[in-house]
């Protein structure tokens, strides 16, 4: 949303309708163009450009960890209360990576929610351990209300090799993609919005300081 607010401030003559959903959107049927999506996407005839990187992380509140202990291995999560998200992006089948190996664990959900925002709130209120996208908990982590867990092992899938854009610099990161139709790609206003998102979400150059 900060990207949208910044764009509207820069272009006051433009009006915008924004959908924030955790599902695949049909651009034609729902009259949405362009879209930003996280992770790998099914093949389509849309024009796709990778504009940034994201990571999935585990988090819990200090109060929860004080009461239940801090998991040191993925297997330890099986004895914890886990908050899972039933959307397509992040579910109860959590994936971990270590030394070139991938481990998937089906989490016994203590609480299942329908939005990532609800998972963040539940984790903050000590309901359990949640898995979310890193940027969604930047402020709670800075304030100390949430703590990241098992950072060296959490990751998302690799990016599609045929999509334009810089390649990830780590297996721990996956892509944020901008999708648009061929018709929209040639229009001035969607192009302005796309450029604004590209500039904001683009990964930092090698050696640059990270925001996280």
C-alpha positions as CSV (number, residue, x, y, z in Angstrom):
1,X,0.0,0.0,0.0
2,X,2.8,2.5,0.6
3,X,3.7,2.1,-3.1
4,X,0.1,3.0,-4.1
5,X,0.0,6.1,-1.8
6,X,3.3,7.4,-3.1
7,X,2.1,6.9,-6.7
8,X,-1.2,8.8,-6.1
9,X,0.7,11.6,-4.4
10,X,3.0,11.9,-7.5
11,X,0.1,11.7,-10.0
12,X,-3.0,13.5,-8.4
13,X,-4.9,13.4,-11.7
14,X,-5.1,9.6,-11.6
15,X,-7.8,7.5,-9.8
16,X,-7.2,4.0,-8.8
17,X,-9.1,0.9,-7.7
18,X,-7.0,-1.6,-5.6
19,X,-7.8,-5.2,-4.7
20,X,-5.8,-6.9,-1.9
21,X,-6.5,-10.6,-2.2
22,X,-4.6,-13.9,-1.6
23,X,-5.7,-15.7,-4.8
24,X,-5.1,-15.7,-8.5
25,X,-7.0,-12.9,-10.2
26,X,-8.4,-13.1,-13.7
27,X,-7.4,-9.8,-15.2
28,X,-10.0,-9.8,-17.9
29,X,-13.0,-11.0,-15.9
30,X,-12.2,-8.8,-12.9
31,X,-11.0,-5.8,-14.9
32,X,-7.7,-5.6,-13.0
33,X,-4.5,-4.6,-14.8
34,X,-1.7,-4.7,-13.9
35,X,-1.2,-7.0,-10.8
36,X,1.6,-7.8,-8.4
37,X,2.0,-11.4,-7.3
38,X,4.4,-13.3,-5.0
39,X,6.2,-16.4,-6.0
40,X,5.9,-18.8,-8.9
41,X,2.8,-18.4,-11.1
42,X,1.0,-20.7,-13.5
43,X,1.9,-20.2,-17.2
44,X,-0.2,-17.7,-19.1
45,X,-0.1,-15.3,-22.0
46,X,0.4,-12.3,-19.6
47,X,3.5,-10.2,-19.8
48,X,5.5,-10.8,-16.6
49,X,8.4,-8.9,-15.1
50,X,10.1,-9.6,-11.8
51,X,10.4,-6.3,-9.9
52,X,11.6,-7.4,-6.5
53,X,12.4,-10.2,-4.0
54,X,10.7,-11.5,-0.9
55,X,11.2,-14.1,1.8
56,X,8.9,-16.1,3.9
57,X,9.7,-16.1,7.6
58,X,8.5,-17.7,10.8
59,X,7.6,-15.4,13.7
60,X,6.2,-15.5,17.2
61,X,5.8,-13.1,20.1
62,X,8.2,-12.9,23.0
63,X,5.4,-13.9,25.3
64,X,4.6,-17.0,23.4
65,X,8.3,-18.0,23.2
66,X,8.7,-17.4,27.0
67,X,5.9,-19.8,27.7
68,X,6.5,-22.5,25.1
69,X,10.2,-22.2,24.3
70,X,12.0,-21.3,21.1
71,X,12.1,-24.0,18.3
72,X,15.7,-24.7,17.1
73,X,14.8,-27.1,14.3
74,X,11.9,-27.5,11.9
75,X,10.9,-30.7,13.7
76,X,10.4,-28.8,16.9
77,X,7.5,-26.9,15.4
78,X,5.4,-30.1,15.5
79,X,5.1,-29.6,19.3
80,X,4.2,-25.9,19.0
81,X,0.9,-24.0,18.4
82,X,1.0,-22.9,14.7
83,X,-1.1,-20.3,13.0
84,X,-1.6,-21.2,9.3
85,X,-3.1,-19.4,6.4
86,X,-5.5,-21.2,4.1
87,X,-4.8,-19.0,1.1
88,X,-2.9,-20.2,-1.9
89,X,0.3,-18.4,-1.1
90,X,1.1,-19.7,2.4
91,X,-0.7,-22.8,3.8
92,X,0.0,-25.4,6.4
93,X,2.7,-27.2,4.3
94,X,5.8,-25.3,5.4
95,X,9.0,-25.6,3.5
96,X,12.6,-25.4,4.8
97,X,15.9,-25.4,3.1
98,X,19.3,-26.4,4.4
99,X,22.6,-27.5,2.7
100,X,20.9,-28.0,-0.6
101,X,18.1,-30.1,0.8
102,X,14.4,-29.2,1.1
103,X,12.2,-30.3,3.9
104,X,8.4,-30.0,3.9
105,X,6.4,-30.4,7.1
106,X,2.6,-30.4,7.4
107,X,1.9,-28.3,10.4
108,X,-0.7,-29.3,12.9
109,X,-2.6,-26.0,12.9
110,X,-3.9,-24.7,16.3
111,X,-5.5,-21.8,14.4
112,X,-6.3,-21.4,10.7
113,X,-7.1,-18.0,9.3
114,X,-8.1,-16.7,5.9
115,X,-5.7,-13.7,5.6
116,X,-2.1,-13.1,6.3
117,X,-3.0,-10.0,8.3
118,X,-5.0,-12.1,10.7
119,X,-2.0,-14.5,11.1
120,X,0.2,-11.5,12.0
121,X,-2.2,-10.3,14.6
122,X,-2.6,-13.8,16.0
123,X,1.2,-14.2,16.3
124,X,1.5,-10.8,18.0
125,X,-1.2,-11.8,20.5
126,X,0.8,-15.0,21.4
127,X,-1.6,-17.4,19.7
128,X,1.3,-19.3,18.1
129,X,4.0,-19.3,15.4
130,X,3.0,-18.0,12.0
131,X,4.7,-18.0,8.6
132,X,4.3,-14.8,6.6
133,X,6.2,-12.7,4.0
134,X,9.0,-10.8,5.5
135,X,7.8,-7.3,4.7
136,X,4.5,-7.9,6.5
137,X,6.2,-8.0,9.9
138,X,8.9,-5.3,9.5
139,X,7.3,-2.9,12.0
140,X,6.3,-5.6,14.7
141,X,9.9,-6.9,14.5
142,X,11.4,-3.4,14.9
143,X,9.1,-2.7,17.9
144,X,9.9,-6.0,19.5
145,X,6.4,-7.4,19.5
146,X,7.4,-10.2,17.1
147,X,10.6,-12.3,16.8
148,X,11.8,-14.1,13.6
149,X,12.6,-17.8,14.0
150,X,14.7,-20.3,12.1
151,X,15.8,-17.6,9.6
152,X,18.6,-19.6,8.1
153,X,16.1,-22.4,7.1
154,X,13.1,-20.6,5.8
155,X,12.8,-19.8,2.2
156,X,10.4,-19.7,-0.8
157,X,10.6,-21.4,-4.2
158,X,12.9,-20.4,-7.0
159,X,11.8,-17.9,-9.6
160,X,10.7,-18.8,-13.1
161,X,13.7,-18.6,-15.4
162,X,11.8,-17.2,-18.4
163,X,10.6,-14.1,-16.6
164,X,12.4,-10.9,-17.3
165,X,14.2,-9.2,-14.4
166,X,17.3,-9.6,-12.1
167,X,18.0,-13.1,-10.8
168,X,17.8,-13.7,-7.1
169,X,21.1,-13.4,-5.2
170,X,20.1,-16.2,-2.8
171,X,18.0,-19.3,-2.7
172,X,16.4,-17.7,0.4
173,X,14.5,-15.2,-1.8
174,X,11.8,-15.5,-4.4
175,X,10.2,-13.1,-6.8
176,X,7.6,-10.3,-6.7
177,X,6.2,-10.2,-10.2
178,X,4.3,-7.6,-12.1
179,X,1.8,-9.1,-14.6
180,X,-0.1,-7.1,-17.3
181,X,-1.9,-7.8,-20.5
182,X,-0.4,-6.9,-23.9
183,X,-3.1,-4.2,-24.2
184,X,-2.2,-2.5,-21.0
185,X,1.5,-2.6,-21.6
186,X,1.1,0.1,-24.2
187,X,-1.0,2.5,-22.2
188,X,0.6,5.5,-20.5
189,X,-1.1,5.4,-17.1
190,X,-0.6,1.7,-16.3
191,X,3.0,2.2,-17.4
192,X,3.5,5.0,-14.9
193,X,2.1,2.8,-12.1
194,X,4.3,-0.1,-13.1
195,X,7.4,2.1,-13.2
196,X,6.6,3.4,-9.7
197,X,6.2,-0.1,-8.4
198,X,9.4,-1.3,-10.1
199,X,11.5,1.5,-8.6
200,X,10.2,0.8,-5.1
201,X,10.3,-3.0,-5.1
202,X,13.6,-3.4,-7.0
203,X,16.2,-5.4,-5.0
204,X,19.2,-3.4,-3.7
205,X,22.4,-3.7,-5.7
206,X,25.1,-6.1,-4.5
207,X,26.9,-4.6,-1.6
208,X,24.1,-2.0,-0.8
209,X,22.7,-1.8,2.7
210,X,19.6,-3.9,3.2
211,X,16.4,-2.5,4.7
212,X,15.9,-5.6,6.8
